[in-house]
């Protein structure tokens, strides 16, 4: 019985850790939930002592020690959640080329860090549910998709009208205007952004242009890192 109650209390504390101080669960804020959880732990401990009856004192002490260790571990995780989040994101970014590192500060501001890949800042983005690779290009006024990736993202290539003149590495070309329903980079999400689709074989890398970057609070380059702030 004690373990059942302890499991319920531990689950509630995990909810507190994930929700944070400002989130509300069942109408209660993070601080109220935390107080309720700790009161629940005390109640579980008292209930265990009453129900223990002829149970050996050593067994009861072990149960109390286990519960205290769980609470201390979860409390430490909550206290250092931003540092833990940052460490996990760093590992992911180093293991996966093009991966982003997303961190959130105490004010709710979000920062997505992209490491330089050779000469460029490249990242992966979710476009209409499809993962595509992009080069961040501050010289491009708009998001530009390659012909093949536009098809992957669900655009009807045969219905596009290539009426916008553009300059590519291969010289002058034309592109078709489209609207991206949803694009997500790290934890930054935008909807309804305009974009261009290049003609076939005129562009071989998707470009993340200024019409996305201008929606951010800011962006900065420090050494080999590009930080997008939202």
C-alpha positions as YAML, in Angstrom:
chain: A
units: angstrom
residues:
- id: 1
  name: UNK
  ca: [0.00, 0.00, 0.00]
- id: 2
  name: UNK
  ca: [2.81, 2.33, 0.88]
- id: 3
  name: UNK
  ca: [4.45, 1.78, -2.50]
- id: 4
  name: UNK
  ca: [1.17, 2.53, -4.28]
- id: 5
  name: UNK
  ca: [0.76, 5.82, -2.42]
- id: 6
  name: UNK
  ca: [4.42, 6.67, -2.99]
- id: 7
  name: UNK
  ca: [4.04, 6.01, -6.72]
- id: 8
  name: UNK
  ca: [1.08, 8.40, -6.87]
- id: 9
  name: UNK
  ca: [3.03, 11.07, -5.00]
- id: 10
  name: UNK
  ca: [6.11, 10.62, -7.22]
- id: 11
  name: UNK
  ca: [3.97, 10.85, -10.37]
- id: 12
  name: UNK
  ca: [2.43, 14.08, -9.11]
- id: 13
  name: UNK
  ca: [5.87, 15.53, -8.45]
- id: 14
  name: UNK
  ca: [6.98, 14.64, -11.98]
- id: 15
  name: UNK
  ca: [3.99, 16.63, -13.25]
- id: 16
  name: UNK
  ca: [5.16, 19.58, -11.14]
- id: 17
  name: UNK
  ca: [8.67, 19.31, -12.58]
- id: 18
  name: UNK
  ca: [7.40, 19.23, -16.16]
- id: 19
  name: UNK
  ca: [4.80, 21.94, -15.67]
- id: 20
  name: UNK
  ca: [7.15, 24.48, -14.11]
- id: 21
  name: UNK
  ca: [6.26, 27.31, -11.77]
- id: 22
  name: UNK
  ca: [3.90, 29.21, -14.05]
- id: 23
  name: UNK
  ca: [1.90, 26.33, -15.52]
- id: 24
  name: UNK
  ca: [-1.43, 25.34, -14.01]
- id: 25
  name: UNK
  ca: [-2.68, 21.80, -13.50]
- id: 26
  name: UNK
  ca: [-6.28, 21.26, -12.32]
- id: 27
  name: UNK
  ca: [-6.48, 24.97, -11.56]
- id: 28
  name: UNK
  ca: [-3.41, 24.96, -9.28]
- id: 29
  name: UNK
  ca: [-0.08, 26.64, -9.95]
- id: 30
  name: UNK
  ca: [3.30, 24.96, -9.65]
- id: 31
  name: UNK
  ca: [3.93, 26.13, -6.07]
- id: 32
  name: UNK
  ca: [0.52, 24.90, -4.89]
- id: 33
  name: UNK
  ca: [1.06, 21.56, -6.58]
- id: 34
  name: UNK
  ca: [4.49, 21.20, -4.99]
- id: 35
  name: UNK
  ca: [3.05, 21.87, -1.52]
- id: 36
  name: UNK
  ca: [0.30, 19.33, -2.12]
- id: 37
  name: UNK
  ca: [2.83, 16.72, -3.23]
- id: 38
  name: UNK
  ca: [5.01, 17.15, -0.16]
- id: 39
  name: UNK
  ca: [1.97, 16.98, 2.12]
- id: 40
  name: UNK
  ca: [1.04, 13.79, 0.32]
- id: 41
  name: UNK
  ca: [4.49, 12.35, 0.99]
- id: 42
  name: UNK
  ca: [4.18, 13.13, 4.69]
- id: 43
  name: UNK
  ca: [0.74, 11.53, 4.72]
- id: 44
  name: UNK
  ca: [2.06, 8.43, 2.96]
- id: 45
  name: UNK
  ca: [4.86, 8.11, 5.49]
- id: 46
  name: UNK
  ca: [2.47, 8.44, 8.44]
- id: 47
  name: UNK
  ca: [0.08, 5.94, 6.87]
- id: 48
  name: UNK
  ca: [2.92, 3.49, 6.40]
- id: 49
  name: UNK
  ca: [3.92, 3.80, 10.07]
- id: 50
  name: UNK
  ca: [0.34, 3.11, 11.19]
- id: 51
  name: UNK
  ca: [-0.14, 0.19, 8.82]
- id: 52
  name: UNK
  ca: [3.27, -1.29, 9.50]
- id: 53
  name: UNK
  ca: [2.04, -2.85, 12.74]
- id: 54
  name: UNK
  ca: [4.32, -5.75, 13.36]
- id: 55
  name: UNK
  ca: [6.55, -4.81, 10.44]
- id: 56
  name: UNK
  ca: [10.20, -4.60, 11.31]
- id: 57
  name: UNK
  ca: [11.51, -1.13, 12.04]
- id: 58
  name: UNK
  ca: [14.33, -1.64, 9.56]
- id: 59
  name: UNK
  ca: [11.91, -2.25, 6.70]
- id: 60
  name: UNK
  ca: [9.92, 0.88, 7.52]
- id: 61
  name: UNK
  ca: [13.09, 2.96, 7.71]
- id: 62
  name: UNK
  ca: [14.12, 1.67, 4.29]
- id: 63
  name: UNK
  ca: [10.75, 2.68, 2.83]
- id: 64
  name: UNK
  ca: [11.08, 6.17, 4.28]
- id: 65
  name: UNK
  ca: [14.66, 6.44, 3.00]
- id: 66
  name: UNK
  ca: [13.61, 5.40, -0.52]
- id: 67
  name: UNK
  ca: [10.79, 7.95, -0.56]
- id: 68
  name: UNK
  ca: [13.11, 10.70, 0.66]
- id: 69
  name: UNK
  ca: [15.70, 9.83, -2.00]
- id: 70
  name: UNK
  ca: [13.08, 9.97, -4.77]
- id: 71
  name: UNK
  ca: [11.78, 13.33, -3.59]
- id: 72
  name: UNK
  ca: [15.30, 14.79, -3.30]
- id: 73
  name: UNK
  ca: [16.24, 13.55, -6.78]
- id: 74
  name: UNK
  ca: [13.11, 15.00, -8.39]
- id: 75
  name: UNK
  ca: [13.49, 18.26, -6.48]
- id: 76
  name: UNK
  ca: [17.10, 18.55, -7.68]
- id: 77
  name: UNK
  ca: [15.96, 17.85, -11.24]
- id: 78
  name: UNK
  ca: [13.37, 20.62, -10.96]
- id: 79
  name: UNK
  ca: [15.91, 23.07, -9.51]
- id: 80
  name: UNK
  ca: [18.45, 22.42, -12.28]
- id: 81
  name: UNK
  ca: [16.02, 21.66, -15.10]
- id: 82
  name: UNK
  ca: [17.39, 24.39, -17.39]
- id: 83
  name: UNK
  ca: [20.97, 23.11, -16.98]
- id: 84
  name: UNK
  ca: [19.83, 19.53, -17.63]
- id: 85
  name: UNK
  ca: [17.85, 20.64, -20.68]
- id: 86
  name: UNK
  ca: [20.91, 22.45, -22.01]
- id: 87
  name: UNK
  ca: [23.17, 19.42, -21.47]
- id: 88
  name: UNK
  ca: [20.78, 17.05, -23.25]
- id: 89
  name: UNK
  ca: [20.43, 19.48, -26.16]
- id: 90
  name: UNK
  ca: [24.22, 19.84, -26.48]
- id: 91
  name: UNK
  ca: [24.65, 16.07, -26.70]
- id: 92
  name: UNK
  ca: [21.93, 15.80, -29.35]
- id: 93
  name: UNK
  ca: [23.43, 18.62, -31.41]
- id: 94
  name: UNK
  ca: [26.89, 17.04, -31.34]
- id: 95
  name: UNK
  ca: [25.69, 13.55, -32.32]
- id: 96
  name: UNK
  ca: [23.32, 14.54, -35.15]
- id: 97
  name: UNK
  ca: [24.62, 16.79, -37.96]
- id: 98
  name: UNK
  ca: [22.14, 19.58, -38.56]
- id: 99
  name: UNK
  ca: [20.49, 19.06, -35.19]
- id: 100
  name: UNK
  ca: [19.61, 22.09, -33.13]
- id: 101
  name: UNK
  ca: [20.10, 22.81, -29.44]
- id: 102
  name: UNK
  ca: [17.04, 24.40, -27.88]
- id: 103
  name: UNK
  ca: [17.07, 26.05, -24.45]
- id: 104
  name: UNK
  ca: [14.44, 27.97, -22.51]
- id: 105
  name: UNK
  ca: [15.24, 30.62, -19.92]
- id: 106
  name: UNK
  ca: [13.28, 31.34, -16.74]
- id: 107
  name: UNK
  ca: [11.30, 34.08, -18.49]
- id: 108
  name: UNK
  ca: [10.07, 31.65, -21.13]
- id: 109
  name: UNK
  ca: [12.36, 32.98, -23.88]
- id: 110
  name: UNK
  ca: [13.63, 30.35, -26.30]
- id: 111
  name: UNK
  ca: [17.05, 30.09, -27.94]
- id: 112
  name: UNK
  ca: [17.91, 27.67, -30.74]
- id: 113
  name: UNK
  ca: [21.64, 27.17, -31.32]
- id: 114
  name: UNK
  ca: [22.94, 25.92, -34.67]
- id: 115
  name: UNK
  ca: [26.58, 24.86, -35.11]
- id: 116
  name: UNK
  ca: [28.51, 25.77, -38.24]
- id: 117
  name: UNK
  ca: [28.76, 22.92, -40.74]
- id: 118
  name: UNK
  ca: [31.86, 23.48, -42.89]
- id: 119
  name: UNK
  ca: [31.30, 26.99, -44.32]
- id: 120
  name: UNK
  ca: [27.58, 27.26, -43.59]
- id: 121
  name: UNK
  ca: [25.06, 27.16, -40.81]
- id: 122
  name: UNK
  ca: [22.85, 24.22, -41.73]
- id: 123
  name: UNK
  ca: [19.89, 22.87, -39.80]
- id: 124
  name: UNK
  ca: [16.91, 20.59, -40.11]
- id: 125
  name: UNK
  ca: [13.39, 21.96, -40.10]
- id: 126
  name: UNK
  ca: [9.96, 20.42, -40.11]
- id: 127
  name: UNK
  ca: [8.04, 21.77, -43.12]
- id: 128
  name: UNK
  ca: [4.41, 20.68, -43.33]
- id: 129
  name: UNK
  ca: [5.33, 17.50, -41.45]
- id: 130
  name: UNK
  ca: [8.45, 16.67, -43.49]
- id: 131
  name: UNK
  ca: [12.02, 17.02, -42.23]
- id: 132
  name: UNK
  ca: [14.12, 19.08, -44.65]
- id: 133
  name: UNK
  ca: [17.68, 20.38, -44.53]
- id: 134
  name: UNK
  ca: [18.20, 24.15, -44.79]
- id: 135
  name: UNK
  ca: [21.12, 26.51, -45.19]
- id: 136
  name: UNK
  ca: [20.63, 29.73, -43.23]
- id: 137
  name: UNK
  ca: [21.09, 32.50, -45.79]
- id: 138
  name: UNK
  ca: [20.80, 36.11, -44.65]
- id: 139
  name: UNK
  ca: [21.27, 37.16, -48.28]
- id: 140
  name: UNK
  ca: [18.00, 35.51, -49.29]
- id: 141
  name: UNK
  ca: [14.90, 37.62, -48.75]
- id: 142
  name: UNK
  ca: [12.63, 34.57, -48.58]
- id: 143
  name: UNK
  ca: [12.57, 30.90, -47.75]
- id: 144
  name: UNK
  ca: [13.43, 28.99, -50.93]
- id: 145
  name: UNK
  ca: [12.71, 25.29, -51.42]
- id: 146
  name: UNK
  ca: [14.28, 22.99, -53.96]
- id: 147
  name: UNK
  ca: [11.94, 21.48, -56.52]
- id: 148
  name: UNK
  ca: [12.19, 17.96, -55.04]
- id: 149
  name: UNK
  ca: [11.83, 19.01, -51.40]
- id: 150
  name: UNK
  ca: [8.80, 21.14, -52.24]
- id: 151
  name: UNK
  ca: [7.17, 17.99, -53.58]
- id: 152
  name: UNK
  ca: [8.09, 16.15, -50.37]
- id: 153
  name: UNK
  ca: [6.49, 18.94, -48.35]
- id: 154
  name: UNK
  ca: [3.20, 18.37, -50.13]
- id: 155
  name: UNK
  ca: [3.17, 21.09, -52.77]
- id: 156
  name: UNK
  ca: [1.57, 20.26, -56.12]
- id: 157
  name: UNK
  ca: [4.59, 20.83, -58.33]
- id: 158
  name: UNK
  ca: [2.61, 20.57, -61.57]
- id: 159
  name: UNK
  ca: [0.25, 23.36, -60.48]
- id: 160
  name: UNK
  ca: [2.98, 25.87, -59.57]
- id: 161
  name: UNK
  ca: [3.58, 28.99, -61.68]
- id: 162
  name: UNK
  ca: [7.25, 29.96, -61.94]
- id: 163
  name: UNK
  ca: [6.83, 33.70, -62.33]
- id: 164
  name: UNK
  ca: [9.26, 35.18, -59.76]
- id: 165
  name: UNK
  ca: [12.74, 36.01, -61.13]
- id: 166
  name: UNK
  ca: [15.57, 34.90, -58.82]
- id: 167
  name: UNK
  ca: [19.33, 34.58, -58.91]
- id: 168
  name: UNK
  ca: [20.89, 31.21, -58.10]
- id: 169
  name: UNK
  ca: [24.40, 29.77, -58.24]
- id: 170
  name: UNK
  ca: [23.53, 28.70, -61.77]
- id: 171
  name: UNK
  ca: [22.50, 32.20, -62.79]
- id: 172
  name: UNK
  ca: [19.10, 33.78, -63.40]
- id: 173
  name: UNK
  ca: [16.08, 31.54, -62.90]
- id: 174
  name: UNK
  ca: [12.43, 31.66, -61.95]
- id: 175
  name: UNK
  ca: [10.64, 30.46, -58.84]
- id: 176
  name: UNK
  ca: [7.04, 29.80, -57.87]
- id: 177
  name: UNK
  ca: [5.42, 31.50, -54.86]
- id: 178
  name: UNK
  ca: [3.86, 29.21, -52.22]
- id: 179
  name: UNK
  ca: [2.74, 29.43, -48.60]
- id: 180
  name: UNK
  ca: [4.18, 27.11, -45.97]
- id: 181
  name: UNK
  ca: [1.48, 25.99, -43.57]
- id: 182
  name: UNK
  ca: [3.90, 25.19, -40.75]
- id: 183
  name: UNK
  ca: [7.66, 25.32, -40.27]
- id: 184
  name: UNK
  ca: [9.43, 24.33, -37.05]
- id: 185
  name: UNK
  ca: [13.13, 24.73, -36.23]
- id: 186
  name: UNK
  ca: [14.07, 23.45, -32.80]
- id: 187
  name: UNK
  ca: [11.29, 24.78, -30.62]
- id: 188
  name: UNK
  ca: [10.49, 27.77, -32.85]
- id: 189
  name: UNK
  ca: [7.31, 27.39, -34.88]
- id: 190
  name: UNK
  ca: [5.84, 29.66, -37.54]
- id: 191
  name: UNK
  ca: [2.72, 29.28, -39.66]
- id: 192
  name: UNK
  ca: [1.59, 30.80, -42.94]
- id: 193
  name: UNK
  ca: [5.01, 31.97, -44.14]
- id: 194
  name: UNK
  ca: [5.51, 32.77, -47.81]
- id: 195
  name: UNK
  ca: [8.22, 30.89, -49.69]
- id: 196
  name: UNK
  ca: [9.53, 30.23, -53.18]
- id: 197
  name: UNK
  ca: [10.02, 26.95, -55.01]
- id: 198
  name: UNK
  ca: [12.93, 26.85, -57.43]
- id: 199
  name: UNK
  ca: [12.65, 25.26, -60.84]
- id: 200
  name: UNK
  ca: [14.01, 21.74, -61.13]
- id: 201
  name: UNK
  ca: [17.82, 21.48, -61.04]
- id: 202
  name: UNK
  ca: [18.19, 25.22, -60.35]
- id: 203
  name: UNK
  ca: [18.72, 24.88, -56.58]
- id: 204
  name: UNK
  ca: [20.15, 21.97, -54.60]
- id: 205
  name: UNK
  ca: [19.87, 23.28, -51.02]
- id: 206
  name: UNK
  ca: [16.84, 24.76, -49.29]
- id: 207
  name: UNK
  ca: [17.46, 28.30, -48.06]
- id: 208
  name: UNK
  ca: [16.15, 29.76, -44.82]
- id: 209
  name: UNK
  ca: [15.85, 33.43, -45.69]
- id: 210
  name: UNK
  ca: [15.07, 36.70, -43.97]
- id: 211
  name: UNK
  ca: [11.29, 36.37, -43.98]
- id: 212
  name: UNK
  ca: [11.76, 33.68, -41.31]
- id: 213
  name: UNK
  ca: [14.63, 35.37, -39.47]
- id: 214
  name: UNK
  ca: [12.74, 38.67, -39.28]
- id: 215
  name: UNK
  ca: [10.00, 36.99, -37.23]
- id: 216
  name: UNK
  ca: [12.48, 36.30, -34.42]
- id: 217
  name: UNK
  ca: [13.31, 38.46, -31.45]
- id: 218
  name: UNK
  ca: [16.86, 38.39, -32.78]
- id: 219
  name: UNK
  ca: [19.72, 36.23, -34.01]
- id: 220
  name: UNK
  ca: [23.46, 36.40, -33.50]
- id: 221
  name: UNK
  ca: [26.64, 34.66, -34.62]
- id: 222
  name: UNK
  ca: [29.26, 33.86, -32.00]
- id: 223
  name: UNK
  ca: [32.25, 31.96, -33.36]
- id: 224
  name: UNK
  ca: [30.91, 28.79, -34.94]
- id: 225
  name: UNK
  ca: [27.46, 29.13, -33.42]
- id: 226
  name: UNK
  ca: [24.33, 30.83, -34.70]
- id: 227
  name: UNK
  ca: [21.71, 31.54, -32.03]
- id: 228
  name: UNK
  ca: [18.07, 32.19, -32.98]
- id: 229
  name: UNK
  ca: [16.13, 33.93, -30.19]
- id: 230
  name: UNK
  ca: [12.36, 33.81, -29.92]
...
